[in-house]
Amino acid sequence: MVIVISKKVIDNIYALGAGTSADCDFQARLLESQLELFKLNQDRQVHVATAVRKIQQHLFRHQGYLGAYLIIVDVDVTGSHMATVHPHRSISFLPFVASGKNLFLLNIFIRISNLGSGGYTSLSVIEDRSKANMIEDETKQLIRDALYASTITDLFSGSKINMYVLTKEILDKFLSYEIIAVRTEKQADYTLTKGTTEVLSINVKKIKYDVVNEKVKATETHEAMELA
């Protein structure tokens, strides 16, 4: 996974993303504004299907050139939902689908979404150990083990685990749930002094060229911008 974001899109909907940082952040902010207008117009809670549809339509117009791989989650009156949206607009609504570094745990009933370069390693652990009716602590341990596996085997999945537990009432954040790789101090000084590498020879070659046209143009002066 290259980048992971966790953004509250609207009251009950959250988004995570892998891919290009700027694209993921922009898609989340765009979706936030569109859903807020939708909520004011309809005067009701926004469902995840609406959010997915809107982001689908936007991504499809760009034909996959926006590097935004999104996981959209929500808990509403119809239950808990998790959807993955890819840049070319394909989607998956699956109860069992792990992101390289971040995971949402929805209503204790496990819903896990595979996204990002470390997701396949996470998914192998989840497929091996998941079962029906898991309690919250048991699910957290499974998620931790799955993300640990992806983090130590994938260069782009960061060095820590972030976890979120989303219910109808509240979003619990565990940041950071566990730091897997800690940066250590250098054991030696690797600064090389000038002249460490011997210069065997120097060869300077002048390039001949003809001046065809030379014109000097004065540029207009502009006042400097005031910075608040």
N, C-alpha and C positions, 0 to 999 in steps of 0.2 A: 504494500500500500504506500502510495506516495504522500498523500496528505489526508488527514482526517479532521473533519469539522463536526461540531455538535451545536446545532442552532435551533432555538425555539422558533418555529415558523408561525404558529398561532397557539391558542390556549392548550389544545390537546394534541398537537402535531409537532413532531421534531424531525430533523433531517441530519444525516451524516453523509459524508462524501469521500470518495477516493478519486485520484486523478490530478488535474491541474488546480492548484489552490485558488487562483483568481476565478476560474470558471465555477468551481463548486460554491464559493462564497457568493458570487453574483446570482447563481441560480436560486440559492436559498433566500437571498434578499428580495429577488424578483417574486418568488413564490409567496413570501411573507406579505408583500404589498397587495398582490392579487387576491389572496385569501381573505385579507382584512376587508377589502372592498366587497368581496362576495358575502362575507358574514354580515356586514352592515346592510347590504341590499336584501338579503334573504331573512335576516333576523333569526338565525338558527345556528346550531353548532355545525362546523364544517367537518365533513367526513374525509377520510384519507383518500377515497376514490376520486374526490374532486381535486385534491392536491396532485395526485398522480396524473390525472388527465391533463391538467393545465401544464405541468412540467413536460409531459409527453409531447404536447402540441408544439411547445417552444423548441425542444431539442430536435424534433423531426425536421423543422425548417432549416436547421443547420447541418443536417445530414451526417452527424457524427463528428463534426469538426470541433465541437465543444467538449473538452476533456472532463466531463462531469459524470461520475458514476455515483448515483445517489441511493441511499437507503432512507425511506420515509416511513415513520412509525406513528401510530396513534392508538389511543384507547377512547372509545366513544360508546354511545348507547347500544351499538351493535356488537361490541366486543373489542378485542385487541387485534390489531392488523399490522402487518409489515410488508412493505413492497420494495423491490429493487428496481431501479430505473437506469438503463444504460444509455450512452450518448446517442445511439441511433434510434432510441425511443422504445426498445423492447422492454417489457416489464415482467415481473414475476410476483404473484401473491402466493406465498407459501408459508405454512406453519413451521416448516423445518427447512430452512435454507442455510457467518461469522465474518466479520470484517477483520482486516489485518491487525487492528489495534483497539478499536472501540466496539462495544456491544451494548445493545439494549436488551433488558430483560422485561418482558411485558406480563404483568398480572400473574406472576409465578408460573403460569403456563408458558412453557419454553417456546419462544419464537426466535429463531436465529437466522440471520441473513448472510450469505456468502458474497463478499465483494472485495476487490483489491487483490494485489499480488500474493498476499499471505493467506488469503481466504481458503484456498484448497487444503492447506495443511490443517487449518482449524477445523474444516469440515470433516476431515478424516477422523479426528478425535471425537467430534460430536456424533458422527454416524456410528462409531464403535460403542459409545457409552450412554447415549441418550435413551430415555424410556418415558413412558406415559406417567402423568401425575407426579412429577418431580416437585419436591418442596423447594423453597427459595434458596436455602443454604446449599443444598445439593446442586442446584442449577448454577449458582455462583461458582462453585468449585469446578464444575464441568467447563464453564465459560473461561475461567482462569486458566485451566490446563490447556484448553484449545488455543487460547491466545498466546500462551507461553510457547507452545509448539510453533506457531506461525512466526512469532517474534524472533526466536533463535535460529530459524532457518531461512528467513527472508530479510534482505538488506533494507527493504523499504517499509518495514512495519514498525519502525521506531524502537524504543527501549523501555516502554512502560505500558501498563494495562489500565484503561479507563472503563468504568462500568456505570450503567444507569439502570435504575429500576423504576419503570413508569406504571402508574396505576391511574384510575379515574380521578383520584384525589390529589396526587402529588408525584413529583419526579424526584427520586433520591439519586444523588450523584456521589460516586466514589472515585474521586480524582486526587491523586492517582491511587488506584486500587492496589497496584504492586509495581515497583520499579525493578525491572529485570536486569538491565545492564547499566551499571554506574560508571561514569567516566573516572578513570584513575589518574593520579599524578604521573608525569613522565619520570622514568627512572634515571634518565641521563639528559645532559644538555646537548641538543643536536644542532646548535648554532655554529656554523662554520665561519671561520675568520677569512678575510680577504687574502688570497694567495695560497689557500689550502690546495687548490687544484693547479698544477703547473701548466703554464701556457707554453706550448712547444713552438708555435710559430704564429705570425700575424701577417695577413695579406690584405691590403686595401687596394681595390680596383676602382678607378675613376670611370664613370660612364659618360661618354660624349653624347651631347644632344644639341639640337638646333632650336633656337627660340623663334617660333613662327609668329606669335602675336603676344604682346604684353600690354595689359591695361590695368590701371589702378583706379578703383572706384571708391570714393569716400562713402562710408555708411552713415546713415542718419543716427543721431544720438537720441536716446530715449531716457526718460526719467526712470529711476529705479522704482520697482514696486514696493509699496509700503507693506510691511509685515506686521500684523497685529500681535 
